[in-house]
Amino acid sequence: MHSYEIYGCNSCELKSKCSINKRGRRRITRWVDEAIMEAVARRMTEHPEKAELRKCLVEHPFGTIKRAMNQGYFLMRGLSKVGAEASLTILAYNLRRVMNILGVRKMMEAVT
């Protein structure tokens, strides 16, 4: 997070609406990547149909992993252990998808 101090507030006509600081300084705090977040928000408001499509495509795997595979929370603690647990869960999800789409026989033929 970065913060910037602006010192020209004493001469500004809008000071009473924007700052209560007696010394005429105003501190503005922004996240380092806030410009990126603003660009994403702007794209989302300009193209709401893309957000709906993303929900249809992306949210389904997470719901399946959480509910159907009973993985609503991590059992392990620590970043590397949680990463390994997430990787195994995603591998199991992907294998299950392949079996549902191709069938076990075709999947086994592709592997061997």
C-alpha positions as CSV (number, residue, x, y, z in Angstrom):
1,M,0.0,0.0,0.0
2,H,1.3,3.4,-0.9
3,S,0.2,6.7,0.7
4,Y,0.6,10.1,-0.7
5,E,0.4,13.4,1.1
6,I,-1.1,16.4,-0.7
7,Y,0.0,19.8,0.6
8,G,-2.1,22.2,-1.6
9,C,-5.3,21.8,0.4
10,N,-5.1,25.2,2.2
11,S,-5.7,27.1,-1.1
12,C,-8.4,24.7,-2.3
13,E,-12.1,25.8,-2.3
14,L,-13.3,22.3,-1.6
15,K,-11.1,21.8,1.5
16,S,-14.1,21.9,3.9
17,K,-15.8,19.1,2.0
18,C,-12.8,16.9,1.7
19,S,-10.4,17.3,4.6
20,I,-10.7,18.2,8.3
21,N,-7.0,18.3,8.8
22,K,-6.0,21.6,10.5
23,R,-2.5,21.7,8.9
24,G,-3.9,21.6,5.4
25,R,-2.6,18.2,4.6
26,R,-4.5,15.3,3.2
27,R,-3.3,11.7,3.1
28,I,-4.5,9.6,0.2
29,T,-3.9,5.9,0.6
30,R,-4.0,3.5,-2.4
31,W,-3.0,-0.2,-2.9
32,V,-0.1,-0.7,-5.1
33,D,-2.3,-2.5,-7.7
34,E,-5.4,-0.4,-7.2
35,A,-5.2,0.9,-10.8
36,I,-5.5,-2.7,-12.0
37,M,-8.5,-3.3,-9.7
38,E,-10.2,-0.2,-11.0
39,A,-9.6,-1.3,-14.6
40,V,-11.2,-4.7,-13.9
41,A,-14.2,-3.0,-12.2
42,R,-14.6,-0.7,-15.2
43,R,-14.5,-3.7,-17.6
44,M,-17.1,-5.5,-15.5
45,T,-19.5,-2.6,-15.6
46,E,-19.0,-2.1,-19.3
47,H,-19.5,-5.8,-20.2
48,P,-21.8,-7.4,-17.6
49,E,-22.5,-10.3,-20.0
50,K,-18.9,-11.4,-19.7
51,A,-19.2,-11.6,-15.9
52,E,-22.3,-13.8,-16.3
53,L,-20.5,-16.1,-18.6
54,R,-17.5,-16.3,-16.2
55,K,-19.9,-17.3,-13.4
56,C,-21.3,-20.1,-15.5
57,L,-17.8,-21.4,-16.5
58,V,-15.7,-20.8,-13.4
59,E,-18.1,-21.1,-10.4
60,H,-19.3,-24.7,-11.3
61,P,-15.9,-26.4,-10.5
62,F,-15.6,-24.7,-7.2
63,G,-19.2,-25.6,-6.2
64,T,-18.6,-29.2,-7.2
65,I,-15.3,-29.4,-5.3
66,K,-16.9,-27.8,-2.2
67,R,-20.2,-29.8,-2.1
68,A,-20.0,-33.0,-4.2
69,M,-16.4,-33.8,-3.2
70,N,-16.8,-32.6,0.4
71,Q,-13.9,-30.2,0.2
72,G,-15.4,-27.1,1.8
73,Y,-12.3,-26.4,3.9
74,F,-8.7,-27.5,4.1
75,L,-7.6,-30.1,6.6
76,M,-3.9,-29.2,6.6
77,R,-2.2,-26.1,7.9
78,G,0.7,-24.2,6.3
79,L,1.0,-22.8,2.8
80,S,2.9,-25.8,1.3
81,K,0.5,-28.4,2.8
82,V,-2.6,-26.5,1.8
83,G,-1.1,-26.1,-1.7
84,A,-0.5,-29.9,-1.9
85,E,-4.0,-30.6,-0.6
86,A,-5.5,-28.2,-3.2
87,S,-3.5,-29.8,-6.0
88,L,-4.7,-33.2,-5.1
89,T,-8.3,-32.0,-4.9
90,I,-8.0,-30.4,-8.3
91,L,-6.4,-33.5,-9.8
92,A,-9.2,-35.6,-8.4
93,Y,-11.8,-33.2,-9.9
94,N,-10.1,-33.3,-13.3
95,L,-9.9,-37.1,-13.3
96,R,-13.5,-37.3,-12.4
97,R,-14.4,-34.9,-15.3
98,V,-12.4,-36.9,-17.8
99,M,-14.1,-40.1,-16.7
100,N,-17.5,-38.5,-17.0
101,I,-16.8,-37.0,-20.4
102,L,-14.8,-39.8,-22.1
103,G,-15.6,-42.8,-19.9
104,V,-13.1,-45.0,-18.0
105,R,-12.3,-47.2,-21.0
106,K,-11.2,-44.3,-23.3
107,M,-9.4,-42.6,-20.5
108,M,-7.4,-45.8,-19.8
109,E,-6.6,-46.2,-23.5
110,A,-5.3,-42.6,-23.6
111,V,-3.1,-43.2,-20.5
112,T,-1.5,-46.5,-21.7
